Amino acid sequence: MAWKRLNDCAEMWDKISYSGEKKGDIVMALSVDKSSENPYLGVVRQITKREGSPDKPGFVDKSKLIIVSSEDLLSWKKVGDLKIKNINEVIKKLETEDSFFIGLEDPDIIIDEKGFRHLYFTIAFKLKSREGYYVYLGHAHGKDLNSLEAPSPVLSPILKENIFGFKEICFDFSKKGRHLAECGIMENKREVSAMASVLSSGYDKGWEFSKIVFDPHKSKYEWCCGHASPCCFFIDEFLKYKNMKVGIMNGREKSKIVDGKKIYGKFRPGLFIYDDKKEKIVWVDEKPLFEDPLSTGITFASDFIYLGDGEGILYAHVNDSFVRAYKLKADLLIKRLPKN
């Protein structure tokens, strides 16, 4: 196996990193425990039931979270289902007469100063009365991935502000508690994924919505004018811009009508710069970083791990079906950033 160049800033590992344990498995959203080694450990979302196609409206995925391991960060295998103490009680309290639970999604693993694991994830509910979802940003903590316990979610829908939930946390490692999250908002009678600033006073307390910092419908670039979701900030050791954070977002083109049917636009990762002091995205790249050659519409980044010497691996899932690794180099990415 070898790295294959995609363009002037990204390479692709030419073998799929994880596609499940048997034919027909559907997996996505790898997050790596960056304190683990020999083997490396991570958490993946596995689909337990899919109705429809992720390229078209109306599909529903039911899912669970699993633990995976790797010796080289390029090939992963399942260890077992992720077990979270108290999660069933949390789900039961959140479920309403107008919704039903469809699974845990979008894991993000954070290690605190004492070495404890904090897992953030989506608790997703499908609405019965109309199209749409209520989503909560769940949180679990423990000394390792096998001892996690879930208190109440850190963020919940704010219906009076037409916010239907939060997911996909982009965590601030500077201890300032200024994070980004995907935020479901209502615009022109339809739900749109935007990027929001969310503040916290701790890993599991004091979380609150601050404001929308990127509304894709106001973007001037086609690749991210439909929906937008934050992936992660790069650590300063890899890449920074002045006193601001450089990160990866997942942008989606606007949907199209083809033969009378609505077809989703493409989802791809791209760069942005965030001024956390002003809670403002000051720059978004004019085009995405890359698209997987096997993509039929989705190349969605989920985590980045720094390898040293100005290189790192970005994980993304393709077609909401399998995970692949891509190599990024800081000296190439910096050429895409503003010159001033």
HELIX and SHEET records of a PDB file:
HELIX    1   1 ILE A   87  LEU A   94  1                                   8    
HELIX    2   2 LEU A  159  GLU A  161  5                                   3    
HELIX    3   3 PRO A  216  LYS A  218  5                                   3    
HELIX    4   4 GLU A  222  CYS A  224  5                                   3    
HELIX    5   5 ALA A  330  LEU A  333  1                                   4    
HELIX    6   6 ILE A  334  ARG A  336  5                                   3    
SHEET    1   A 5 TRP A   3  ARG A   5  0                                        
SHEET    2   A 5 ALA A  10  TRP A  13 -1                                        
SHEET    3   A 5 PHE A 322  LYS A 329 -1                                        
SHEET    4   A 5 GLU A 311  VAL A 318 -1                                        
SHEET    5   A 5 THR A 299  GLY A 308 -1                                        
SHEET    1   B 4 VAL A  27  ASP A  33  0                                        
SHEET    2   B 4 TYR A  40  GLU A  51 -1                                        
SHEET    3   B 4 VAL A  60  SER A  70 -1                                        
SHEET    4   B 4 LYS A  77  ASP A  81 -1                                        
SHEET    1   C 2 ILE A  84  LYS A  85  0                                        
SHEET    2   C 2 LEU A 148  GLU A 149  1                                        
SHEET    1   D 3 SER A  99  ILE A 111  0                                        
SHEET    2   D 3 ARG A 117  LEU A 127 -1                                        
SHEET    3   D 3 TYR A 133  GLY A 142 -1                                        
SHEET    1   E 4 ILE A 163  CYS A 170  0                                        
SHEET    2   E 4 ARG A 178  GLU A 187 -1                                        
SHEET    3   E 4 ARG A 190  LEU A 199 -1                                        
SHEET    4   E 4 GLU A 208  PHE A 214 -1                                        
SHEET    1   F 4 HIS A 227  PHE A 233  0                                        
SHEET    2   F 4 LYS A 245  ARG A 252 -1                                        
SHEET    3   F 4 PHE A 267  ASP A 275 -1                                        
SHEET    4   F 4 LYS A 280  VAL A 284 -1                                        
SHEET    1   G 2 LYS A 256  VAL A 258  0                                        
SHEET    2   G 2 LYS A 261  ILE A 263 -1                                        
END                                                                             
